[in-house]
Structures are given as C-alpha cells and as structure tokens.
C-alpha cells in the first residue's frame, strides 16, 4: 500500500488509483462483520463485534474497532480551520482473531472515555452519545510492504482490509409534536384529520407510529405501525371531546410517546337542544334545526323531518331538481320503477326486473300443400300482464313470413325439417326459444286387400277405397278403369250388375299433395242359381246342386250362386226354388 502526497497532484492521483485498482483486483475472503454500540452514560460505551467465517477453511486476521467522533470536539481542525470528521479517539478492539470454518467470533467490551486520552493528558470524558461512531475493520493476515512517501520512502508494514462495518449509538425518536388540531382546540370539524410532526436524531432511522384515539382518557389504540404522520378518524360525532396520543417507534424497536392531546367538535345545532347530534343529510346542520334535510342535494327535503320548510322531494335519494312525475303516483320519474305506470306494473321495472319467458310450443309440424302453417308466439312476464312485451322471430325459413307475433308459410314436398327462434323482450331483458319445425309428408295407403270382388246379378255394387293418411285431410281419388256397367259418383264407383257374366278390372288411385297409392282388382258378376257357372240357369244347375247336397259332388262356383233363395245357405229350399222357376213358372232367382 502506498500513501502520502507527491509534489505533483497528478502523480499523487496516479499512485492512489493504482493502489485502489490493486485492492479491487484481489480475491477477498468471505467473512461478515457486525457492530453494535450502546450508551451507558458518562462517556461510556458498550461495544459488541461479531465476525462470521463463511469460508471452508480457517480464517486468520486482525480486528481493529475504532472509536471515532463524527465531528471532532477536541480542537482537531484541518488547514482551513474546519473540525475533522470521524476522528480516531482510541481502539475498542485491537487484536488478532482466528475463526474455524463456519464459526463466528464474538467480542464485547466496555469502553470508558474517561480512562482514554489523546496522549497529551486530555481524556475523552466529554464525548456525547449523538457524536460517536464505532468502525470495525478486519485486516487480512498477509503482509504487504507499504510506503508513506511513495514510491519508496518511509516503508511500513501494510495489510489489506477484508471487511468493515460501522454503528452509531441509537437514540430514541423525537417526541411527536405540533398536533393538528391543536391541543384543547374547540369547534373542530367532524371530518377533520389528525396530523403531527415526528423525527429521529439518528440519520437513516425509519419511523412508524401507533395512534391512540377515542372519547376516553387515556384513549384506546386504533392504529399500529403506520408510516405516515396523519390519521383519518372518519366522521366524528358533534359536540364531543376527543383524546389522542402518538407513540413513535424507530427501526431499533425504541419508542417515544407523545402527550395526550384533546379537542372538541362542533355543535351542529347551537341554538337547539339535540344531544343526539343527528345529521341525516351530512350538511353539518343537525336535523333538529335543519330547515331542509336534503340527502340528494336537489333542493327538496326528505319526508319525515319536522324541521323542514322546503318542498318535499318525490325522490329523496336521487337527484331530480325537475321533480317530474309522469304517471302522477307521487314518485318522481328518476326513482320510479315504472315511470309510466301508476301501479308500477310495467314489464321492465328499474329494480326487481324478472326475466320474461316464451310460453308457446317448442315444436310444431307442417304438411306440404295443406292450408298454411301458422304458429302464434306467446310469452309471459312475472312483472306484468304481458301486453307490453315485444315478440319477434329470427332465423325462420325463407318460405315463411312474419306478422307481429305470428309466422305463416306453405311447405313444399322437398322441404327439409327446419327451425326458427322466438324472442320475447321487455325492453331490458329477453328470452329466446328455438322451435323445431318438422315437415311431415306420409304417403297415403289404400288398405283394401281383395283380388276379386264377386257381384250377384241385378244387385247394386258400390266401391269407395279405404285409405290411411295421417298427415293429410285432403285427398284426391280417381279411377283409371272400372266395369262398363258402373259410373263414378262422389269419388265412388256405383252400378247394378247385369244378368250377363262379366269379369272386369277396377283400378283406383288415391293422391295427397306429394304422393299417391294405387290398387287394382277384378269385379266378377255371377248369376244366382247358375250353380255350374255356365252362364245359363237350366236342369244342369239342378243336377249340380243335387250332386253337391246328396252325393258329395263339387260346390257351386261361385259358392254364392247356389244360394238361390238368398237365405245365406245352400239346402233343399234352393233345389225346390230352381224346380219351381224352371218347371212351374215360379219367380226368377234373385235377392230382394
């Protein structure tokens, strides 16, 4: 290490810069130093030093703990007459230390300024606690050659410093002072804040404050460890004495309590006895003497306050200087839940508005070609009778049209199933229902199953098809072919069978709007009594019946032809009927 002053300032600066760079480039052992200083009075200090070795091996060094005056009071001045700062008085510690890896060296001593002097018989008994700082430095054990008159003059033994720390004597915070409101202040506003002045004699100390406040003396604590020097007690009560105190704490857990201060708040009705000091509208005038208790500040008074002389407010809690009341229900439009309904039965009140709901079906069907599909939307609202609700449709098929609450349309055969949305709104809240629309198209089905229909001569034949069609009420019936002796009347085939054997086809078609079904079957005429079905009534028919009835012969063809007397059975009566007809001029076979 090189110190001293050359005759040339640049030369001196260069030497100092070189020395500092050399120190900065060295590898410093990992140690930590802490110092604490306590004032025992009468120029006596309690000094404690700890050195922690964070290295993996043993640390050896030398400890100096310097007792210094922050500003010299010993008459030690520089060349310009200014007192030196941090002047060295004497050592608190001056010894070698050795610390095992991971261990801590601890030292404690009492340093008495009355027993130390400057070497000229002047002791240090006059030092003050607020002017002392102890600085600890741990020197490395490795020796270096230093020169007080570089580059080579006045050599001395030099050692690098591995760690330093310093501490001054902690002093208690200053007592809180300069209160606002002032102590014993009268007529303090009920919304006033409290403030004070704090401080600490130690540079760098941080302060917090405990606040005590209330209507009793001593007051209770209401705030802990706040950093600011003001406190908001909230809105206080009129005509009350309040007490308060502040305790200041520094970051060394040292405190100083201020005195108990007091003040009294205003009386909000000085000329009227009102011990409760009620002030409903917060205008600092008590309700007992306030000629217009007006919470919303619109110039109209709240109902229920006897001292009011101003007009009453139809919206006490809402600013409405115009006092408009459209429905005349004594509640202003500004706060009326239904400004246009004296009974407050609108669908969208400003409070407690409940959601309306669509009540019409969520599914419907339409049949192509039928009378137009019609869907009428309906809705309900818990707040009203529903007449003011707004109904609308969205996303409906292009083949439909909408009129107010109704949607209509005619479907065609190739239309697919679809849907649409019904929306109900009260002007504020809305509900949506998606309605499924099924395009239903079931083909008609003729359910008659005959292949051949037998018709007795000289009887009336009538045919109308039996049809199933669940989705169509309108069907078209047509006949492609039918017996020549028949006619078509009112979708039916009608005729009287002649006395001649005919077998003819009847073909019928049934159509709905989109599809059709057909049926074809034969109409066969038979002669009553023509048991052998040869087209004439003669002895051969008598013999055919005799053979059938008494000899196990084949039945008549068709069977009904043998029922000559039309009694529903073939028996001896039918034989006698034929004999009478053929040989005794009896009546011809036939059913009445």
Buried (B, 14 or more C-beta within 10 A) or exposed (E): BBBBEBEEEEEBEEBBEEBEEEEEEEEEBEBEBBBBBBBEEEBBBBBBBBBBBEEEEEBBBBBBBBBBBBEBBBEEEEEEEEBBEEBBBBBBBEEEBEBEEEEBBEBEEEBBBEEBBBEEEEBBBEBEBEBBBBBBBBBBBEEEEBBBEBEEEEEEEBBBBBBEBBBBBBBBBBBBEEBBBEEEBEEBEBEBEBBBBBBBBBEEBEBBBBBBBBEEEEBEEEBEEEEEBEBEBEEBEBBBEBBBBBBBBBEBEBBBBBEBBBBBBBBBBEEEEBEEBBBBBEBEBBBBBBEBBBBBEBBBBBEEBEBBEBEBBBBBEBBBEEBEBEBEBEBBBBBBBBBEBBEBEBBBBEEEBBEBBBBBBEEBEBBBBBEEBEBEBBBBBEBBEBEBBBBBBEEBBEBBEBEEBEBBBBBEEEBEEBBBBBBBBBEEBBBEBEBEBBBBBBBBEBEEEEEEBBBBBBBEBEBEBEBEBEBBEEBEBEBEEBBEBBEBEEBBBBBEBBBEBBEBEBEBBBBBBBBBBEBEBBBBBBBBBBBBBBEEBEEEBBBBBBBBBEEEBEBBBBEBBBBBBBEEEBBEEBBBBBEEBBEEEEEBBBBE
